Amino acid sequence: MGKYTYSDGTTPNICIIGAGFSGLTAAIKLKKDLNISSFQVIDENWDVGGTWLVNTYPGCACDIESHLYSWSFEQNPNWSKAFSPHNEIWEYIRGVSRKYDLYSHIKFNTKVVKTEWEESIHQWRVTVLNKDTNEEKQMLFDLVINGPGALRLPNYPKEFDSFTGPKIHTAEWDSTVELENKVVGIIGSGASAVQVITDIAPKVKELHCFQRKPAWISPRDQRDISENTKLLFRVFPFILRLYRWVLFLLHEILHSVFIYNSWLNKEGKKAKLHQPLFSFDSFTEIQWYVVCTEWLHISTLSEKFVS
């Protein structure tokens, strides 16, 4: 009898909520490491990817090097850039999903409405909504793995309910809205805001940026990955693994900049890495605004838009 089977030889019936990185990792590990295929992945979107599917705002990319921001067991020697754009990350996720035949396990356009533990039968009762037919149904599972993510969920501050102009959230970008020659206000100074600002700054008439507190920032060492480097990674995978470990260790070391009064924290303040990123302005005559919700890697910005 296998270690992960019941006494009757069956395996647990498992529900995985979310088809982003977290949910897909759980699915892959169940198949690859535990030899369990009795699972269903439930996602309310039309494809895998989670945040990398729904976030399509201008400049959308990862602020961690792609050779580190990827599955350790499915390293990709073919990243085009050090910090890859969202569409390349999405295609990577789709490719890995196809490799492990995850699509056959996924119910798309299906939203989990409620999960309840039924003590009498020792199972989870999961209520789902089919977004295509608007029909609800219930399913029973032995285990539930929750991985819906948060960066795909828009959050519109109630303080801006009275704003009468168009509102765009980075998690629900409306590509039909023309920003050229408009007065634009951006709320927030996180990774999404930094990327949007970098992309739209040269196009808009005026750009007004609002932030609650200064962010930690540093220049982003964006660069193309040469074909020779890709070939080296493909032919000698251990070099790719070594490079990934170097990136990991560097990030672990730099994390201490966030520890109050540590040496790197003090040096970061001296270098003015913790400061207001963009100028503060009045919100009175904004025609459009974009809502955006770390240590941030900053691409080159025109001095016109930096305080």
GULO-655633 format. One line per 2 residues: number of its first residue (from 1); their letters; for each residue y, x, z of C-alpha. Coordinates in Angstrom, 2 decimals. Layout:
N
NUM	a	Y X Z  ... $
This chain:
307
1	mg	0.00 0.00 0.00  3.37 1.44 -0.98 $
3	ky	5.88 2.32 1.68  8.40 -0.21 0.36 $
5	ty	6.05 -3.15 -0.22  5.09 -6.07 1.99 $
7	sd	1.56 -6.57 3.25  0.76 -8.78 0.25 $
9	gt	1.83 -6.02 -2.16  5.14 -7.57 -3.18 $
11	tp	8.53 -5.87 -2.88  11.70 -7.27 -1.28 $
13	ni	13.77 -9.68 -3.35  17.24 -8.11 -3.29 $
15	ci	20.69 -9.40 -4.23  23.37 -6.86 -5.17 $
17	ig	26.91 -8.22 -5.28  29.08 -6.36 -7.78 $
19	ag	28.40 -4.32 -10.93  30.88 -1.53 -10.29 $
21	fs	30.03 1.98 -9.14  28.74 0.85 -5.72 $
23	gl	26.52 -2.00 -6.90  25.13 -0.03 -9.83 $
25	ta	24.39 2.95 -7.59  22.37 0.69 -5.32 $
27	ai	20.48 -0.71 -8.30  19.72 2.71 -9.75 $
29	kl	18.54 4.08 -6.41  16.26 1.09 -5.87 $
31	kk	14.57 1.72 -9.23  14.69 5.51 -9.27 $
33	dl	13.95 6.45 -5.66  12.13 3.43 -4.22 $
35	ni	10.41 2.06 -7.33  11.78 -1.41 -6.58 $
37	ss	12.73 -3.61 -9.53  12.82 -6.96 -7.74 $
39	fq	16.60 -7.19 -7.55  19.44 -9.07 -9.20 $
41	vi	22.99 -7.84 -9.62  25.60 -10.61 -9.58 $
43	de	29.07 -10.00 -11.01  31.87 -12.38 -11.93 $
45	nw	33.01 -10.26 -14.88  31.57 -10.13 -18.40 $
47	dv	30.34 -6.52 -18.26  29.62 -3.68 -15.87 $
49	gg	32.36 -1.40 -14.59  34.14 -3.26 -11.82 $
51	tw	37.61 -1.79 -11.42  37.14 0.31 -14.57 $
53	lv	36.50 -2.85 -16.56  39.37 -4.99 -15.31 $
55	nt	42.08 -2.34 -14.89  43.64 -1.71 -18.30 $
57	yp	47.25 -0.98 -17.35  49.17 1.73 -19.25 $
59	gc	48.14 5.22 -18.18  45.09 3.97 -16.26 $
61	ac	42.92 6.95 -15.33  41.16 8.52 -12.38 $
63	di	43.14 10.79 -10.06  40.00 12.78 -9.19 $
65	es	38.53 15.23 -11.70  35.89 13.49 -13.81 $
67	hl	33.26 16.15 -13.18  33.48 15.15 -9.51 $
69	ys	34.21 11.43 -9.95  30.82 10.65 -11.45 $
71	ws	27.23 10.14 -10.36  25.74 13.35 -8.95 $
73	fe	22.38 12.46 -10.54  23.95 11.64 -13.92 $
75	qn	26.50 14.36 -14.49  28.33 14.19 -17.79 $
77	pn	28.95 17.45 -19.68  31.05 15.67 -22.32 $
79	ws	34.19 14.55 -20.47  37.14 14.95 -22.83 $
81	ka	39.70 15.73 -20.12  39.82 16.99 -16.56 $
83	fs	41.11 13.54 -15.50  39.55 11.07 -17.90 $
85	ph	41.19 7.79 -18.99  39.73 4.48 -17.86 $
87	ne	38.02 3.60 -21.16  36.03 6.85 -21.10 $
89	iw	34.94 6.23 -17.50  33.95 2.68 -18.44 $
91	ey	31.84 3.89 -21.36  30.16 6.40 -19.05 $
93	ir	29.26 3.58 -16.63  27.91 1.44 -19.48 $
95	gv	25.82 4.32 -20.82  24.19 5.01 -17.46 $
97	sr	23.56 1.28 -17.00  21.75 1.15 -20.34 $
99	ky	19.71 4.25 -19.49  18.32 2.61 -16.34 $
101	dl	17.93 -0.82 -18.00  20.28 -2.44 -15.51 $
103	ys	21.64 -5.04 -17.92  18.38 -6.97 -17.71 $
105	hi	18.95 -7.35 -13.95  22.58 -8.51 -14.08 $
107	kf	23.97 -12.05 -14.02  27.46 -11.82 -15.53 $
109	nt	30.26 -14.39 -15.25  28.69 -15.45 -11.95 $
111	kv	30.69 -15.51 -8.73  29.17 -15.32 -5.25 $
113	vk	30.69 -18.19 -3.30  28.85 -17.88 0.00 $
115	te	26.05 -15.99 1.74  24.22 -17.45 4.74 $
117	we	21.37 -16.03 6.80  18.57 -18.57 7.25 $
119	es	16.90 -17.59 10.51  14.05 -20.06 10.07 $
121	ih	12.79 -18.35 6.91  14.33 -14.90 7.50 $
123	qw	16.12 -14.87 4.16  19.64 -14.94 2.76 $
125	rv	20.78 -18.10 1.02  23.28 -17.05 -1.65 $
127	tv	25.46 -19.68 -3.33  26.76 -18.67 -6.76 $
129	ln	29.10 -20.26 -9.28  28.48 -19.99 -13.02 $
131	kd	32.00 -19.47 -14.38  30.97 -20.61 -17.86 $
133	tn	29.53 -23.98 -16.82  31.28 -24.37 -13.43 $
135	ee	27.90 -25.17 -11.87  26.82 -23.98 -8.44 $
137	kq	23.30 -23.07 -7.41  21.57 -21.43 -4.47 $
139	ml	19.13 -18.53 -4.45  17.07 -16.90 -1.69 $
141	fd	16.90 -13.15 -1.09  15.32 -10.90 1.50 $
143	lv	18.22 -8.44 1.41  21.85 -8.55 0.28 $
145	in	23.77 -5.42 -0.71  27.51 -6.04 -0.79 $
147	gp	29.53 -3.94 -3.24  32.27 -6.11 -4.77 $
149	ga	35.04 -3.52 -4.54  38.70 -4.14 -3.78 $
151	lr	40.84 -2.37 -6.39  40.17 -5.13 -8.94 $
153	lp	41.72 -7.81 -6.71  45.44 -8.49 -7.32 $
155	ny	47.75 -8.86 -4.34  51.13 -10.45 -5.04 $
157	pk	53.46 -10.09 -2.03  54.74 -13.52 -0.97 $
159	ef	58.24 -12.05 -0.68  58.45 -12.17 -4.48 $
161	ds	57.44 -15.80 -4.95  61.05 -16.64 -5.66 $
163	ft	61.31 -14.14 -8.50  61.58 -16.16 -11.70 $
165	gp	60.83 -13.43 -14.25  57.39 -12.43 -15.52 $
167	ki	55.14 -10.76 -12.93  52.35 -8.38 -13.96 $
169	ht	49.75 -6.91 -11.64  48.04 -3.66 -12.59 $
171	ae	44.65 -5.28 -11.85  45.45 -8.07 -14.35 $
173	wd	47.56 -6.35 -16.96  49.09 -8.59 -19.61 $
175	st	49.31 -6.47 -22.75  51.22 -9.22 -24.57 $
177	ve	54.32 -8.59 -22.46  56.76 -6.27 -24.18 $
179	le	58.37 -3.81 -21.75  60.44 -1.91 -24.31 $
181	nk	64.17 -1.99 -23.54  63.63 -4.15 -20.45 $
183	vv	64.84 -3.62 -16.89  61.58 -3.14 -14.95 $
185	gi	60.91 -2.99 -11.21  57.72 -1.45 -9.86 $
187	ig	56.52 -2.26 -6.34  54.42 0.45 -4.72 $
189	sg	53.92 4.18 -5.08  50.14 4.53 -5.08 $
191	as	47.93 5.91 -7.83  48.35 2.88 -10.11 $
193	av	52.14 2.96 -9.80  52.29 6.68 -10.55 $
195	qv	50.23 6.22 -13.70  52.17 3.20 -14.93 $
197	it	55.53 4.86 -14.27  54.51 7.98 -16.16 $
199	di	53.52 5.89 -19.17  56.33 3.33 -19.38 $
201	ap	59.29 5.41 -18.17  60.28 6.62 -21.66 $
203	kv	60.07 3.08 -23.09  61.99 0.83 -20.72 $
205	ke	65.74 0.38 -20.50  65.84 0.83 -16.71 $
207	lh	63.08 1.55 -14.21  63.57 0.65 -10.53 $
209	cf	60.86 1.80 -8.13  60.27 0.55 -4.58 $
211	qr	58.03 2.12 -1.97  57.36 1.46 1.70 $
213	kp	56.79 5.07 2.72  56.56 8.47 0.98 $
215	aw	53.30 9.43 -0.66  51.66 12.85 -0.71 $
217	is	52.05 14.18 -4.23  51.12 17.25 -6.25 $
219	pr	51.21 18.18 -9.95  48.17 17.02 -11.92 $
221	dq	46.44 19.84 -13.76  45.52 17.68 -16.73 $
223	rd	43.88 19.53 -19.58  41.49 18.98 -22.45 $
225	is	37.91 20.17 -21.96  37.11 22.53 -24.82 $
227	en	34.07 22.05 -27.03  32.78 25.45 -25.89 $
229	tk	32.96 24.34 -22.26  31.12 21.12 -23.07 $
231	ll	28.43 23.11 -24.89  28.11 25.47 -21.92 $
233	fr	27.64 22.52 -19.56  25.04 20.94 -21.85 $
235	vf	23.01 24.11 -22.37  23.24 25.34 -18.77 $
237	pf	23.36 22.25 -16.50  23.33 24.42 -13.37 $
239	il	26.81 25.68 -14.31  28.01 22.06 -14.42 $
241	rl	26.45 21.44 -11.00  28.10 24.59 -9.65 $
243	yr	31.49 23.51 -11.06  31.08 20.12 -9.41 $
245	wv	30.36 21.79 -6.06  33.46 23.95 -6.39 $
247	lf	35.58 20.83 -7.01  33.96 19.11 -4.04 $
249	ll	34.67 22.01 -1.69  38.27 22.32 -2.86 $
251	he	38.87 18.63 -2.18  37.25 18.90 1.24 $
253	il	39.51 21.83 2.13  42.65 20.13 0.83 $
255	hs	41.83 17.02 2.84  43.03 18.81 5.95 $
257	vf	46.60 18.43 4.65  46.39 14.87 6.02 $
259	iy	45.43 16.04 9.52  48.56 15.96 11.66 $
261	ns	49.83 19.39 12.67  47.09 21.27 10.83 $
263	wl	48.15 24.43 9.00  47.90 22.75 5.58 $
265	nk	49.77 19.71 6.90  52.68 21.92 7.98 $
267	eg	52.63 23.87 4.72  52.56 20.62 2.73 $
269	kk	55.67 19.42 4.49  57.39 22.73 3.80 $
271	ak	56.50 22.35 0.13  57.92 18.79 0.24 $
273	lh	54.65 17.25 -0.91  55.35 14.31 1.40 $
275	qp	58.60 12.77 0.20  60.02 9.71 -1.56 $
277	lf	58.59 9.89 -5.04  61.10 7.73 -6.87 $
279	sf	64.56 6.34 -6.24  65.30 3.22 -4.17 $
281	ds	67.38 0.55 -5.87  68.53 -3.01 -5.39 $
283	ft	66.21 -5.77 -6.60  68.99 -8.06 -7.81 $
285	ei	68.97 -7.75 -11.59  65.36 -6.91 -12.39 $
287	qw	64.17 -8.73 -15.52  60.50 -7.82 -15.13 $
289	yv	58.45 -6.34 -12.38  55.04 -4.79 -12.09 $
291	vc	53.14 -4.98 -8.80  50.93 -2.02 -7.94 $
293	te	48.65 -1.67 -4.93  46.53 9.23 -1.02 $
295	wl	47.10 12.29 -2.35  48.51 11.64 -5.78 $
297	hi	48.37 13.81 -8.86  51.62 13.44 -10.78 $
299	st	51.99 13.95 -14.50  55.28 15.27 -15.83 $
301	ls	58.08 12.73 -15.40  61.51 12.69 -16.92 $
303	ek	64.11 13.80 -14.37  65.94 10.57 -15.13 $
305	fv	63.35 8.64 -13.16  62.77 10.98 -10.23 $
307	s	65.02 11.00 -7.21 $
